[in-house]
């Protein structure tokens, strides 16, 4: 009998180890076989510190409970619910066809000095590039912005601050930057109630990220309030932090109701989840922007053929079997 759970450790590229906080990415895959059709589906469980509250051990214990019939999918931790729902969906045929290709934003998580000519060449094919801000001094972040704007003249930047910055520091960082070059600011300030003020003072649109994951009544009310200010351009749906695919689709529908586009994002999962995300994007009407799916290059080892982005595009091919040889 084939074990339904495969736990693996994927080696991370040396240049990305500071971003990951380790030299390896620990993930697990769940295998589900449909009793009627015999079709097999897979899901990836890969909680990431700083994004998920649960550990991989927590999630795997919860998945074991689900297998034993003790818990429902939406009662599981988000990363576990995502994995199980993906396995269920693919066991019913999701991901087996060809869907429209997904435009993908470039991603760079380093400093100005690390934005080498080689990295610039990799990013130049994308119309949008995401940079991390708020982890260094304002002067260091400014150097990164200036370097990126100069080296990538045809690109619009997405600036992700992970709620690390004060409103004043963020406004100071962006002073004098052409708003037309910034696609959006992804929740850079500590207090999300200041996002409308940040947009007003900088002339730059906002994207919601952490606020999308928050299920509290206060978060829902703030999302509604921000919609009235017309400052929010997009919601970033980090799928495995939201939970099951049904919950991802629900959040996408909420974003559409409030006038925002959807940008799908993963939590540095393997290429299996990146490829599956292309199929999820094709099922969401307001997923009109480049998605945050350009992270396969951060892994030295992968679960399947790397989800290589070419010309800013990730093709909508059928989703492959992760670690196919391990399940035989």
Secondary structure, DSSP 4 states (H G I P E B T S, - for coil): ---SEEEEEEEBPGGGHHHHTSSEEEEEEEEEE-TTT--EEEEEE---BTTBSS-HHHHHHHHHHHHTTSS-GGGS-HHHHHHHHHHHHHHTTTTSS----EEB-EEE-S-TTT--HHHHHHHTT-SEEEEE-SSS-HHHHHHHHHHHHHH-TT-EEEEE-TT-B-HHHHHHHHTT--GGGEEEEES-BS-GGGHHHHHHHHT--EEESHHHH--SHHHHHHHHHHHHHT-EEEEEEEHHHH-SHHHHHHHHHHHHHTT-EEEEE-SS--HHHHHHHHHHHHT-TT--SPBB---GGGBSS-SSS----BTTEE--PPPPPTTGGGG-
